Amino acid sequence: MNTRNWYAWLNLMPPKPDDLHVVGDVEVANPGVQAELHERVPQGINPAILQLDLHLVQRPGIWPQVVSWAQCRYDRIVCPGMSAYTHVEIFHGGTSVAMIDVDIVH
């Protein structure tokens, strides 16, 4: 699986609430494939690393069979008292495809 342009940031700028964002590009078989990120269940043993599963979903319809890039995005509100993530690890089919440092935006 080819991926690129991963970026994760924790937005601590006012106003509250704080929020976490993860974006990246995934190579897909056709433009009708949608890339989605979901929290991995169960999470790993390190509370500073958020683990996400990457799922590819084929939308209905007839699509040209042209390899293209699909952007995926994950957004989450960070509740007070929640662990601060320093890294995000992306998995697809049980295999790690990316490990991203989380940038803090003040």
N, C-alpha and C positions, 0 to 999 in steps of 0.2 A: 504494500500500500504506500503510495506516495502522498506526502503531506508537506506543507510549507507555511511560512509566515505566521507561526504561532506567536501569540502575545497574550499575556495575562496581567491585569492590573487591579489593584484594590483602591477604590476611590474613597478617600477620607475627607474630601473637601466639603465644607458646609453647603447646603443644609443637610441634616441627617435625613434618612438613614444612610449609613455607609453601604457600598455595593461592590461586588466582585464581578469582573467580566473576563471572559476567555474567548478569543477568536482564532481562527486558522482556516487554511484552505486544504481541501482534499481532492485528489484526482478521482474522477468518477467516469463511468462508461458512457454516459450520455447526459445531456442537460436536464433530463427529467429526474435525475437522482438527487434527492435532498439529503444533506448531511446534518445529523443532529447529535448533540452532546447531552448526556444524562449522567447523574451521579451514579457511581459504581456502588453496588450493594453486594457484600458489605464493603465498607471503606477499609483501607489498610491500617496497620498498627501505628503509623506515625500521624498524629493529628495535625501536623504542619503541612502535610501533603494531601491536597484534594485529588481524588481519583475520579476520572470521568470516562464513561464508555462512549465511543463513537459508533453511531448506527447510520447505515445508509438505507434510505427508503426510496423505492421507485414509485414516483407519482404515476397515476393512470394516464393513459393516452399513448399516442404513437410519437416516439422521439427519434431524431436522427442518431445513429450510432457513431457519435463523434466524442472522443475523449475530451473532457473539459474539467474545469476546476469549480468546485462548489464551496462556498464559504459556510462555515458552521460557527455557531455562537452559543455561549452559555452565560447567563446573567443570574445573579443571586444577591438578595439583600442580606447584609451581614448584621445579625442581631447582636445587641450588647452582651458581653460575656462569652461570645463564641470564640473558638480558637482562631488565631490569625494564621492564614495560610502563607507559606513562603514559597511553595512550589505547587504546580499542577501537573499530574501525569495523565496522559491520554492513552486509553486502551482500545484496541479493535480486535474482536475475536479472541480475547484473552491475552493478546500480545501488546506490550507497550510500544507505542509508535512515536511518542514525544514526551519530553520532560521539560517543563517551562518554569523559569523563575517568575515570581509575582512581583511586579513593580508597585511601589506605594506612591500614590498621588496625593499630596497634601494640599 
